[in-house]
């Protein structure tokens, strides 16, 4: 019988010390599977973080865009309001009836105010009339405020009949 040599044909025995073992073929070890899984999870986390950053940036841009649109819309509305206000003021100024009625209303308000107790004209007021009242009295003398609403309407009808004022 021939004695068998107890050395097996393994390349590991032939390698020099300090050299790594040859790579195994076939199924990876549990440690290798764990390392791969951790690397994949890290890559997924990085991808998710990058997606979050992109979504935040998109959201910020959309908010800025919406804010700019709102500001532009507000500006357009302000311009439209100003335009309508100017148009209304022009229509008011072009309408003689409005001007006459506004004069009549102011005269009527003046008459209503005169019904109230006036401290400037009150003889019991020790201070006497104020400087403001004195200045106002000077300007009131220039204006004829004795016209009532009926007087203004009568005057306006007469001017319309005479053709001096054009009616609507």
C-alpha positions in Angstrom: 0.0 0.0 0.0 1.1 3.4 -0.9 1.3 6.0 1.7 -0.8 9.1 1.0 0.8 12.4 1.3 -1.2 14.3 3.9 -0.7 17.6 2.0 -3.7 18.7 0.2 -3.8 20.7 -3.0 -4.7 24.0 -1.4 -3.2 27.2 -2.7 -3.4 28.8 0.7 -0.5 26.8 1.8 1.6 28.1 -1.0 1.0 31.7 -0.4 3.5 33.8 1.3 2.8 35.2 4.7 1.1 38.6 4.8 -0.6 38.0 1.6 -4.4 37.9 1.6 -6.3 34.7 1.0 -7.7 34.2 -2.4 -11.2 35.4 -3.0 -13.8 32.7 -2.4 -16.1 32.0 -5.2 -19.8 31.4 -4.7 -22.0 32.6 -1.9 -20.8 35.8 0.0 -20.3 35.7 3.7 -22.8 37.2 6.2 -20.3 40.0 6.9 -20.0 40.8 3.2 -23.8 40.8 2.9 -24.1 43.1 5.9 -21.5 45.5 4.5 -23.2 45.6 1.1 -26.6 46.3 2.8 -25.1 49.1 4.8 -23.6 50.7 1.7 -26.9 50.5 -0.1 -28.7 52.1 2.8 -26.2 54.9 2.9 -26.6 55.4 -0.8 -30.4 55.5 -0.4 -30.1 58.0 2.4 -27.8 60.2 0.4 -30.2 60.0 -2.6 -33.2 60.9 -0.3 -31.3 63.8 1.2 -30.5 65.1 -2.3 -34.1 64.7 -3.3 -35.2 66.6 -0.1 -32.8 69.4 -1.0 -34.2 69.6 -4.5 -37.8 69.6 -3.3 -37.0 72.3 -0.8 -35.4 74.4 -3.5 -38.4 73.9 -5.8 -40.8 74.8 -3.0 -38.8 77.9 -2.2 -38.8 78.9 -5.9 -42.6 78.3 -6.1 -43.2 80.4 -3.1 -41.1 83.2 -4.5 -42.9 83.0 -7.8 -46.3 83.0 -6.1 -45.3 86.0 -4.0 -44.1 87.9 -7.1 -47.4 87.0 -8.8 -49.4 88.2 -5.8 -47.4 91.5 -5.7 -47.9 92.0 -9.4 -51.6 91.3 -9.1 -51.8 93.7 -6.1 -49.9 96.4 -8.1 -52.3 95.9 -11.1 -55.3 96.2 -8.7 -53.9 99.4 -7.2 -53.4 100.9 -10.6 -56.9 99.9 -11.7 -58.3 101.4 -8.5 -56.4 104.6 -9.0 -57.6 104.7 -12.6 -61.2 104.2 -11.6 -60.8 106.9 -8.9 -59.5 109.4 -11.4 -62.2 108.5 -13.8 -64.8 109.0 -11.2 -63.3 112.3 -10.1 -63.3 113.5 -13.7 -67.0 112.4 -14.1 -67.8 114.3 -10.9 -66.1 117.4 -12.1 -67.8 117.2 -15.5 -71.2 117.0 -13.9 -72.5 120.5 -12.9 -75.4 119.0 -10.9 -73.0 117.3 -8.6 -71.0 120.5 -8.1 -74.2 122.4 -7.3 -75.4 119.6 -5.0 -72.1 119.5 -3.2 -72.2 123.2 -2.6 -75.8 122.9 -1.3 -74.8 120.1 1.0 -71.9 122.1 2.4 -74.2 125.1 2.9 -76.7 122.8 4.6 -74.0 121.4 6.8 -72.9 124.9 7.7 -76.5 125.7 8.7 -76.7 122.6 10.7 -73.4 123.4 12.5 -74.7 126.9 13.3 -77.5 125.3 15.3 -75.0 123.8 17.8 -73.6 125.8 20.6 -70.6 127.8 19.4 -68.1 128.6 22.2 -66.5 131.2 20.0 -69.7 133.2 19.9 -70.9 132.3 23.4 -70.9 135.4 25.6 -70.3 133.2 28.6 -67.0 132.1 27.1 -64.3 134.0 29.0 -61.6 133.3 26.5 -63.5 134.9 23.6 -63.3 133.8 20.0 -60.2 131.8 19.0 -57.7 132.9 16.4 -58.8 130.0 14.2 -62.4 131.3 14.4 -61.2 134.9 13.6 -59.4 133.6 10.5 -62.4 131.5 9.4 -64.7 134.5 9.8 -62.6 136.5 7.4 -62.8 133.8 4.7 -66.5 133.2 5.3 -67.2 136.9 4.6 -65.9 136.3 1.1 -68.3 133.4 0.4 -72.0 133.8 0.1 -73.2 130.8 2.2 -76.7 132.0 2.7 -78.0 130.0 -0.3 -80.1 127.0 0.7 -80.6 123.9 -1.2 -83.8 125.2 -2.8 -82.1 128.4 -3.9 -79.3 126.4 -5.6 -81.8 124.2 -7.4 -83.8 127.2 -8.5 -80.7 129.0 -9.7 -79.7 125.8 -11.6 -83.1 125.4 -13.3 -83.1 129.0 -14.4 -79.6 128.7 -15.9 -80.7 125.5 -17.7 -83.7 127.3 -19.1 -81.6 130.2 -20.3 -79.2 127.8 -22.0 -76.2 128.9 -20.1 -75.6 125.4 -18.7 -76.0 122.3 -20.7 -78.0 119.5 -19.0 -77.1 115.8 -19.2 
